[in-house]
Amino acid sequence: MATLQTIDLVPTPVVSMEDIRIAAARVQPSIVRTPTLLSRTLSELTGATVYLKFENLQFTAAYKERGALNRLLQLDEGARARGVIAASAGNHAQGVAYHGRRLGIPVTIVMPKPTPTVKVQQTENHGATVILHGESFDEAYAHARLVEAEQRLTFVHPFDDPHIIAGQGTVALEMLEAAPDIDCFVVPIGGGGLISGCSTVAKAADRPIEVIGVQAELYPSMFNRITGAHLPVGGDTLAEGIAVNQPGALTSEIVREKVDDIVLVSERDMERALSLLLQIEKTVVEGAGAAGLAALLAHKEKFAGKTVGLVLCGGNIDTRLLANVLLRDLARSGRLARLRIRLQDRPGALFNVARIFDQEGVNILELSHQRIFTNLPAKGLSLDVECETRNQAHLDRLTSELRAAGYEVSPVELA
């Protein structure tokens, strides 16, 4: 991955370290000071010293409420009475809705139609009026600006606002207070509010602190903006919280000046990272929350030997999607498999196969016979066996034993 270029350089809009300190004092009474903890297991796995910032433990399960609260607390009485509106894929929506209700401010949220149900429900549970519009954040955003003008509401931008950026920067402030030896921040990028705030804190330190941004390969919008690349943007990503087609103008300038590099991670990288965080740290994150660890796993050489601060930026994930990710990870690691075995359609055929599974200590979860929709001879059948093994080596031994017994065996591969 190429180092970021400073193309089309213009003066960076001012969000200062002092702004972030003031924001920290302003929001501190009403947010959770989430823990920053060393992960020994992830450190061994990645070759870096890894500190995790558990922003998924905020009341709304995401860091977004920091910036939202900082913005709401600076509204005048007239604006508070009329109410506010925001466009969001979910976490910003919940932050605005939750603190809006606390402060007695009416809140309207415009969300893209594909937003996970859990985020829609939680936003409504915080008392907001939710409007579902468009297929993407950008479509929801455009509609929110129309409603803003029609109803004379105050728009609370999810990322391209100095007050929002200052609020998000309090994440890095707390991380350095808890782990002052951090020398590299790895931060997910959607619109760029979080990394703008974190990089402002990092570059104001009295020692060098590197800042690396992470984007999903399907949504490299900030990477394109900063480097001049033209990678395609769009698709169905696990990390819908950072699936932004166009980053902010304000955040882009801050990223251009203060962020050292941006790396891209695949869907598979994020699935693996999400699963590892649940297995190792016993913490649930959404796709965007797993992006930082995905970067460490996919680009180990870049982070080896560094003391890295990862922001687990959110934990709002649909339970069905979470289950799918975990099962896919089991399949990829060889602990869950589906084998297609060719048999003769005769008494005892299934028994003989099952005996080999028993001999190898493999648990059979599900069986499926196929006699009709197959290109096998009329006296043949295809048997799909879904099974549970200890690891890939255990699965390989089972496959070898089946083939040694004369069976044709092929795995049903996961994409």
Summary of the structure (lengths in Angstrom):
residues: 415
radius of gyration: 24.8
end to end distance: 25.2
largest distance: 81.6
contacts: 1496
relative contact order: 0.13
helix: 46%
strand: 19%
